[in-house]
Amino acid sequence: MLRQIVLDTETTGLEHADGHRIIEIGCLEIYDRRVTDRHFHVFLNPDREIESGALQVHGISNEFLADKPRFGDIVDEFLDFIAGAELIIHNAPFDVGFLNAELARLDRPEPVAIEDVASVLDTVVLARELHPGQRVSLDALCKRYEVDNSGRDLHGALLDAELLAGVYLAMTGGQVALGLELQLPAADAGAMVASADIDYSGLVVARASPSEQAAHRARLEAIKAASGACLWLERETVN
């Protein structure tokens, strides 16, 4: 069974290279494509001022964080929670960069990076593959997949992780219907159509080229890699 952790962070600013720090981590668990009741959520004292622009985004003040733990105080619990999972992160380079910067600051005998503990799936990359040329912000994807984000007046790590979980499951849930149902006129909606009454003699059969078959196979493998399963590939194995 696939264990996944949806993760988000809030920070004091945009660039960890400029000394900005993590002030909130929010994670929730997806197990076998079901959100469980397990989560990890913590606010952190960054030991530095929060930029005004960041404060407007998340509304978390230095005064609120003054009595909160430091990253080093919670790092073992955090790493234990994500260990061996696939991390689902929206714009993963941002969050992973900040987490690795925090880990690098710790005085530990053996340096560790997030990629040493868990694999990472970036939902921005996945969304751009599925919707090329379209907006892929979390708000835009919530709208596209009808995930209720009406309570998102400000960003919050756990709230955004919950929204991303809904978006991710919708993005990777597969197509419910192929849209190939026979459309009958309203007056004939109750009529049965016998196959013998349909003339197939003029039907043109267009077969997929080798390159199209290869592209199809690559897409199926991508779906399997993203969601842990692909029914089409499973049926091929059975047949």
C-alpha positions in Angstrom: 0.0 0.0 0.0 1.2 3.5 -0.8 1.8 5.9 2.1 1.8 9.6 1.1 2.3 12.7 3.1 0.8 16.0 1.9 3.1 18.8 3.1 3.2 22.5 3.2 5.2 25.2 5.0 4.9 28.9 5.9 8.1 31.0 6.1 9.5 34.4 7.2 10.2 35.3 3.5 10.8 33.9 0.1 14.5 32.9 0.0 16.1 30.5 2.4 19.4 31.6 0.9 18.8 35.1 2.5 18.4 33.5 5.9 14.6 33.1 6.0 13.2 30.4 8.1 10.3 28.0 8.4 7.6 29.1 10.9 4.9 26.5 10.3 4.8 22.9 9.0 1.6 21.2 8.1 1.4 17.5 7.0 -1.4 15.0 6.7 -1.3 11.3 5.7 -2.9 9.6 2.7 -2.8 5.8 2.9 -4.0 3.8 -0.1 -5.6 7.0 -1.6 -7.6 7.7 1.6 -6.9 10.6 3.9 -6.3 9.3 7.4 -6.7 11.1 10.8 -2.9 11.2 11.2 -1.3 14.6 10.8 1.8 16.6 11.9 1.4 20.3 12.6 3.7 22.7 14.4 4.4 26.4 14.6 8.1 27.4 15.0 10.1 30.2 16.4 12.3 31.4 13.6 14.7 33.6 15.7 14.3 36.4 13.2 11.8 38.9 12.0 9.0 38.0 9.5 9.0 40.2 6.4 5.9 42.4 6.0 5.0 40.7 2.6 5.1 37.3 4.2 3.0 38.5 7.1 0.3 39.7 4.7 0.2 36.2 3.1 -0.1 34.0 6.2 -0.8 36.5 9.1 1.6 34.8 11.5 3.3 37.3 13.7 6.6 37.1 15.7 4.7 37.8 18.9 2.6 34.6 18.3 5.8 32.6 17.6 7.8 33.9 20.6 7.0 30.9 22.8 7.0 28.2 20.1 9.7 25.5 19.7 12.6 25.8 17.3 13.0 23.5 14.3 15.7 21.5 16.1 13.2 20.7 18.9 10.8 18.9 16.6 13.0 17.6 13.8 13.2 14.0 15.0 9.4 13.7 15.3 9.0 15.4 11.9 11.4 13.1 10.2 9.8 10.0 11.8 6.4 11.1 10.5 7.5 11.5 6.9 10.0 8.6 6.8 9.5 6.2 3.8 6.6 8.1 2.4 6.0 10.0 -0.8 5.8 13.7 -0.1 3.1 15.5 -2.1 4.1 19.2 -2.3 2.8 22.1 -4.4 5.9 23.8 -5.8 8.2 21.3 -4.1 11.6 23.1 -4.7 10.4 25.9 -2.4 9.4 23.8 0.6 12.2 21.2 0.2 14.7 24.0 -0.2 13.6 25.5 3.1 13.5 22.2 4.9 16.9 21.2 3.7 18.3 24.6 4.8 16.8 24.0 8.3 18.3 20.5 8.4 21.7 21.9 7.3 21.7 24.4 10.2 21.5 21.5 12.8 24.7 20.2 14.5 24.2 16.6 13.7 26.9 13.9 13.2 25.5 12.8 9.9 23.9 15.5 7.7 20.5 14.5 6.3 18.3 15.9 3.5 14.6 15.5 2.9 15.4 13.4 -0.2 17.3 10.9 2.0 14.1 10.3 4.1 11.2 10.4 1.6 10.5 10.7 -2.1 9.0 13.9 -3.5 6.2 14.5 -6.0 5.6 18.1 -7.1 2.0 18.8 -7.9 2.9 21.9 -9.9 4.7 19.7 -12.4 1.8 17.2 -12.4 -0.7 20.0 -13.0 1.3 21.5 -15.8 1.4 18.1 -17.5 -2.3 17.7 -17.2 -3.3 21.3 -18.0 -0.6 22.8 -20.2 -0.9 26.6 -20.5 -3.4 26.8 -17.7 -2.9 28.4 -14.2 -1.7 25.9 -11.7 -1.8 27.9 -8.4 -3.5 26.0 -5.6 -6.5 28.4 -5.8 -6.8 27.8 -9.5 -6.7 24.0 -9.1 -9.2 24.2 -6.2 -11.6 26.0 -8.6 -10.9 23.5 -11.5 -11.5 20.4 -9.3 -14.3 22.0 -7.2 -12.4 21.7 -3.9 -13.9 24.2 -1.4 -11.3 26.8 -0.5 -13.7 29.4 0.7 -12.0 29.4 4.2 -8.6 30.3 2.7 -8.5 34.0 3.5 -4.9 33.6 4.6 -2.4 30.9 3.8 -1.8 28.2 6.5 0.4 25.1 6.2 -2.2 22.6 7.5 -5.1 24.2 5.7 -3.2 24.3 2.5 -2.1 20.7 2.9 -5.8 19.7 3.3 -6.7 21.6 0.2 -3.8 20.1 -1.8 -4.9 16.6 -0.7 -8.3 17.1 -2.2 -6.8 18.6 -5.4 -4.2 15.8 -5.7 -6.7 13.0 -5.3 -9.0 14.6 -7.8 -6.2 15.1 -10.3 -5.0 11.5 -10.1 -8.4 9.9 -9.6 -8.8 8.9 -13.3 -11.6 9.6 -15.7 -15.0 8.6 -14.4 -16.5 8.1 -17.9 -15.1 8.1 -21.4 -18.0 10.1 -22.8 -18.7 7.6 -25.5 -22.3 6.9 -24.5 -24.8 6.8 -27.4 -26.8 10.1 -27.4 -30.4 9.6 -28.4 -32.9 12.3 -29.3 -35.2 13.2 -26.4 -38.2 11.6 -28.1 -36.3 8.3 -28.5 -34.7 8.2 -25.1 -36.5 5.1 -24.1 -35.9 3.2 -27.4 -33.5 0.3 -27.7 -31.1 0.3 -30.6 -30.3 -3.1 -32.0 -26.8 -3.6 -33.3 -28.2 -5.2 -36.5 -29.9 -1.9 -37.4 -26.6 0.0 -37.5 -24.6 0.1 -40.8 -20.9 -0.1 -40.0 -19.8 -0.4 -43.6 -18.7 3.2 -43.9 -16.8 3.3 -40.6 -13.2 4.3 -40.9 -10.8 2.6 -38.5 -7.8 4.8 -37.6 -5.1 2.7 -35.8 -2.6 4.3 -33.5 0.9 4.8 -34.9 3.9 3.3 -33.0 4.8 6.8 -31.7 1.2 7.4 -30.5 1.2 3.9 -28.8 4.5 4.9 -27.1 3.1 8.2 -25.9 0.0 6.4 -24.6 2.2 3.9 -22.7 4.3 6.7 -21.2 1.1 8.5 -20.1 -0.2 5.3 -18.4 3.2 4.8 -16.6 3.0 8.5 -15.4 -0.5 7.9 -14.0 0.8 4.8 -12.2 3.8 6.6 -10.8 1.6 9.5 -9.6 -1.2 7.6 -8.0 0.3 4.1 -7.4 -2.1 2.3 -9.7 -3.4 2.3 -13.3 -6.4 0.1 -14.0 -5.6 0.1 -17.8 -2.2 -1.4 -17.1 -3.6 -3.9 -14.6 -6.1 -5.1 -17.2 -3.3 -5.6 -19.7 -1.5 -7.8 -17.2 -4.6 -9.8 -16.5 -5.4 -10.2 -20.2 
